[in-house]
């Protein structure tokens, strides 16, 4: 599985996950800023892609800069933005009931999507990571869904890695909505969706076979790469641990303890 030399020889672009890959909580993964700087200096394109929908991409760009990684807002996409872009492109006249936090709502309204708290007028239910999720929101989502509203999700992550223990993520809200409505939330636009991949490739301006996906989660980062023909590197600094490797269903092209290992090959 470890073909690091081959990967760095071939790749013209690197797409990095954020949580568990470049940082953990508010701490930068050791060597991450040097890796990004050296990749850019060598002429490779770099983009940052997160499934995390509880902040806007401007916040993630600012966080990367504060941690020492040069980043413009246009270098980053996350699932809340991709969701808003997807709805604006495909259902621009639809009204949305959000099971979501304010950043998702802000991304939607900025693109002209009407948001409502009334399940009787909602034509789409957006299901996202919502740390204020409660029975009232679930009931409203259920009412909208049984009246025919579309169900669209931001990201399928079960947990988000943090230094003091993982946090329940959007999959928990999605499971609740699916359980009571007996319907699938589909599409879910974040990784491993091709919807997210298409937006990520636009950031680097390259084909899938010219890029490497670097991430810590097999079922999102590595699966997306495998489906689309990207090379992939799984880092063990986040969700996936060394003891998990023997059980993973989708094999990455290489495994690294962290992005710091890249410094040998750039």
Secondary structure, DSSP 8 states (H G I E B T S, - for coil): ---HHHHHHH-SEEEE--BTTTEETTEE-TTHHHHHHHHHHTT-EEEEEE---SS-HHHHHHHHHHTT----GGGEEEHHHHHHHHHHHH-TT-EEEEES-HHHHHHHHHTT-EEES-TTT-SEEEE---TT--HHHHHHHHHHHHTT-EEEES---SEE--TT--EE-HHHHHHHHHHHHTS----B-STTSHHHHHHHHHHHT--GGGEEEEES-IIIIIHHHHHHT-EEEEESSSS--GGGGGG-SS--SEEESSGGGGGGT-
